[in-house]
Amino acid sequence: MEYIVSARKYRPTTFDTVVGQQALTTTLKNAVKSGKLAHAYLFCGPRGVGKTTCARIFAKAINCMSPTEDGEACGQCESCQAFNEQRSFNIFELDAASNNSVEHIKTLMEQTRIPPQVGKYKVFIIDEVHMLSTAAFNAFLKTLEEPPAHVIFILATTEKHKILPTILSRCQIYDFERMTVRNTIDHLKSVAEKEGISYEEEALAVIAEKADGGMRDALSIFDQAASFCQGNITYQKVIEDLNVLDSENYFQIIDLSIINKVADVMVLLNNVINKGFDGGLLIQGLAKHVRNVLMAKDPQTLPLLEVSDQQRQRYQEQAQKCETTFLYQALRLTNQCDINYRQSSNKRLLVELTLIEIAQITQPEEGPGSGRKPRRLKSLFKQLIQQTQPKTTVPQVAVAEPVESPSSVSTQSRTSRDSSASSVSSDSNIPSQPTANYSSSSRPQLKGKVGFSWNNLLKKGGEQRKMHIIPGTLSESDPNSKQGDEQQEFSQQDLELQWMSMCNRMPQKFSGIATRMKNMNPEILDFPHVEVVVENQLAMQQMEEIKGNIIKTLQVYLHNNSITLSMRVAEHQEQEKILSRRDQYELMEKENPSIMKLRELLSLELA
């Protein structure tokens, strides 16, 4: 006997046997009973949900000579027998993928002129109608709008958006729904019982999830699993045959994350990858699992779980152990990892970091009364850092930021230094640099990372902005504790060096005034008094707002608390003329006549 796949063998032949489309089939049966039939129908929806099947059943029912009371075909009359034996001349099926030209549509129009020999209607079922060309659609418009009285068109498509609006407006549109996991499982159970195949419901649930809403796909996978399992479909054999990651891994990851077992999660991840599964697949499955656990926490959202009854019970049990905030954070982390996975050059590390962060969500606070959660990934390496970190204090440097009044700078800067110093030593985890005493003649060269933590050290909240302390490379004698009696001498070169360093450390929002300040040349008039010549009045106003901070920064870096600063707008004769390129060249020729000779020798002209 010839073997027939389940998708064909158990294809519905009546409206009542169609799975998961009750509302739609009821409408079609009522249309058959009342005789109120439209001239054109459009069946659209995902693959494998019964569009073509319903079109055939509907075509058979409207041509039946003695339909039943509920609108089904009798199956006994000549028209039904001819349809069952595939010899009916009243029902035509066309594939628009291979008959999509204007010539094919013209041939179809000629066939519509011939009335049916048996039955009432000629039914034309056009599958994959979105494959018709634009010209074919336009040629089809007139006939579709006003066909002969004995003609009914049934169009089927999976891509409704590709059909012209003029076609849509001429059809009754029926949107088919995706198959739910529950409906798919129930149908697979009936097929398995008819075939005499034993099964586990969890195995059928895996097949239903793999089918992704398509009954034809589910039956095809069912045949594959039945062949592999030799008549006994079990959960373990199905996941082995379909190469599906066992959901038990997701339950274990969440259970281990709740109790912060990071090492066990890493071992589990390694076992999953060694089995040949991709890390991105694990993250996608984990995100779906966390979503299901979240849905299981509330009885109102429990029906949203498209799983078997046993799985639903497990989700409910795990939901009782998980806090809602933990699930929200885990969903956010898995979603972010899924977004970044394709662009990542080290995909495994990205997955590992994500799982580590998930496993640390419920980690307790760092200390009594700290009032804040620990930094992610910190506790894993905290002991190692403490063992390797030298027992020296981190040198610190005062960096000026604008405050509302210069008079309050001194008090605010002292308070900020004290608070920021403790913050740096506890949170930065930066190894201390060896320190030494520097004289004014051997100043330490400021490195590029001096101003790297401007934003990191800003206090949270609505406090007034103050002068902050950042790690630096000054001497072991802390300037913050001795600035009251420091009177060290400094040279013009030292002043210019610290002035430029201060400009480089200024935060982004002061980039404009910092650029102008780099072009200024502070001078020592009467030691330790410093004068700065400002370009214009606008720059003068901006510098007046941060004058107190500039003074305090120079005092700290130059180790002299008697420094004063005066600013004045440049006189007209002091302002440097901005030279154009031609002016620059002429100046070069004047200073070096050889340039003019070279230009004449090469016959060059100025642009």
Disulfide bonds with the S-S distance in Angstrom:
none
